């Protein structure tokens, strides 16, 4: 049996979990993901209000070189960022009452395969959003010790991202998960 943090070549793991005791840990996870993202990736961010979705995006965008404010696009629906080698489209569909609002707002035009698309509340846009490459579920730790993040590869591109992240030992130095928590679930 392999160590929980190992990636087994013949059967690559498709999901990993990390404990994120502080906001700095959530920012570090976002920053760690940055170097493994590719144009055209779709990342679903799942979690209740206040779970840390926008905080994770802020960490990712800071690592990409964004210096200005990074806000949840709850009222604007999408925030656009072009930095380094990538463009990012950060969506928030929380206010949708009908999935067709996605099409009515013309948001389908942003999914052209050239930008990394980060989707908060993707289920509210229903069948209109492209299938995710990576799903990140953020939730409060039941023991009250911050948050927990579960990353699931949903495509070959998502698997490459997770494999690369685990190949360098997981999230950055600010995120030091307890023994046994950084590995496949």
C-alpha positions in Angstrom: 0.0 0.0 0.0 1.3 3.4 -0.9 1.7 6.4 1.3 -1.4 8.6 1.3 0.4 11.5 -0.4 1.8 9.3 -3.2 0.5 9.4 -6.7 0.3 5.9 -8.1 1.1 6.0 -11.8 -1.1 3.1 -12.8 -4.1 4.5 -11.0 -3.7 8.2 -10.4 -5.8 9.5 -7.5 -8.5 11.9 -8.5 -9.2 13.6 -5.1 -7.2 15.1 -2.3 -8.1 16.9 0.9 -6.3 19.5 3.0 -7.1 21.1 6.3 -6.9 24.9 6.2 -6.9 26.2 9.7 -6.4 29.8 8.8 -7.2 32.3 6.0 -3.5 32.3 5.2 -3.7 28.5 4.5 -6.6 29.1 2.1 -4.7 31.8 0.3 -1.6 29.5 0.1 -3.7 26.7 -1.5 -4.9 29.1 -4.2 -1.3 30.4 -4.7 -0.1 26.8 -5.0 -2.6 26.0 -7.7 -1.6 28.9 -9.9 1.6 27.4 -11.4 -0.3 24.3 -12.6 -3.3 26.0 -14.4 -3.6 25.9 -18.1 -5.7 28.1 -20.5 -9.2 26.7 -21.0 -9.4 25.1 -17.5 -12.8 25.4 -15.8 -12.7 25.2 -12.0 -15.9 24.8 -9.9 -15.7 26.4 -6.5 -18.3 24.8 -4.2 -19.2 25.8 -0.6 -21.6 27.7 1.5 -21.5 31.5 1.9 -18.3 32.4 3.7 -16.6 29.1 3.0 -13.6 30.8 1.5 -14.2 30.5 -2.3 -13.2 34.1 -3.0 -10.3 33.9 -0.6 -8.9 30.9 -2.5 -9.3 32.9 -5.8 -7.6 35.9 -4.2 -4.6 33.7 -3.3 -4.4 32.3 -6.8 -4.7 35.7 -8.4 -2.1 37.2 -6.1 0.3 34.4 -7.1 -0.5 35.3 -10.8 0.5 38.9 -10.2 -2.8 40.7 -9.6 -2.1 43.6 -7.2 -5.5 45.3 -7.1 -8.6 44.3 -5.2 -10.0 40.8 -5.8 -13.7 40.8 -4.9 -16.5 38.3 -5.3 -18.3 39.0 -8.5 -21.7 38.5 -6.8 -23.2 41.7 -8.3 -21.1 42.0 -11.5 -21.4 38.2 -12.3 -17.8 38.2 -13.7 -14.5 39.8 -13.0 -11.8 39.6 -15.7 -8.1 39.5 -14.9 -5.3 39.3 -17.5 -1.8 38.7 -16.0 1.3 36.7 -16.7 0.7 34.0 -19.2 -3.0 33.5 -18.3 -6.3 35.3 -18.3 -8.8 34.6 -15.6 -12.6 34.9 -15.6 -14.0 34.8 -12.1 -17.8 34.1 -12.1 -20.3 34.1 -9.3 -23.8 32.7 -10.1 -25.2 33.0 -6.5 -27.9 35.5 -7.5 -29.3 33.4 -10.4 -32.8 32.2 -9.8 -32.9 30.4 -13.2 -30.1 28.7 -15.0 -31.1 30.4 -18.3 -29.9 33.7 -16.8 -26.4 32.5 -17.8 -27.4 32.5 -21.4 -29.4 35.7 -21.2 -26.4 37.5 -19.7 -24.2 36.3 -22.6 -21.8 34.6 -20.2 -21.3 31.6 -22.5 -19.1 33.8 -24.7 -16.4 33.9 -22.0 -15.8 30.1 -22.2 -13.7 30.2 -25.4 -10.8 28.0 -24.2 -8.3 30.8 -23.7 -8.9 31.8 -20.1 -9.0 29.9 -16.8 -12.6 30.1 -15.6 -13.3 30.1 -11.9 -17.0 29.5 -11.1 -18.6 30.2 -7.7 -22.1 28.6 -7.4 -21.8 26.7 -10.7 -24.9 24.6 -9.9 -27.0 27.8 -10.3 -26.1 28.1 -14.0 -27.0 24.4 -14.4 -26.4 22.7 -17.7 -25.1 25.8 -19.4 -21.6 25.9 -17.9 -18.9 23.6 -19.4 -17.9 20.6 -17.4 -15.3 21.4 -14.8 -11.7 20.2 -15.0 -11.3 20.6 -11.3 -13.8 20.9 -8.5 -12.8 22.5 -5.2 -15.1 22.0 -2.3 -14.6 24.2 0.7 -16.4 23.6 4.0 -16.1 24.5 7.6 -14.1 22.0 9.7 -16.7 20.2 11.9 -14.3 20.5 14.9 -14.2 24.3 14.4 -10.6 24.4 13.3 -10.9 26.5 10.1 -11.8 25.0 6.8 -11.3 21.9 4.8 -10.7 21.8 1.0 -11.3 18.8 -1.2 -10.0 18.9 -4.7 -11.4 16.6 -7.3 -10.0 16.0 -10.8 -12.9 15.9 -13.3 -10.9 15.6 -16.5 -7.4 14.8 -17.8 -6.4 18.4 -17.5 -7.7 18.5 -13.9 -5.7 15.3 -13.1 -2.5 16.9 -14.5 -3.0 19.8 -12.2 -3.6 17.6 -9.1 -0.7 15.3 -10.0 1.6 18.3 -10.4 0.5 19.9 -7.1 1.0 16.6 -5.3 4.3 16.1 -7.1 5.7 19.2 -5.3 4.3 18.0 -2.0 0.9 19.7 -1.9 0.1 23.4 -1.1 2.7 26.0 -0.3 4.6 26.3 3.0 1.8 28.2 4.8 -0.4 25.2 4.5 1.0 22.4 6.6 -1.8 19.7 6.9 -1.9 17.4 9.9 -0.3 14.0 9.4 -2.5 11.8 7.1 -4.8 14.6 5.9 -2.9 15.5 2.8 -3.7 12.6 0.5 -6.3 10.8 -1.5 -9.8 10.5 -0.2 
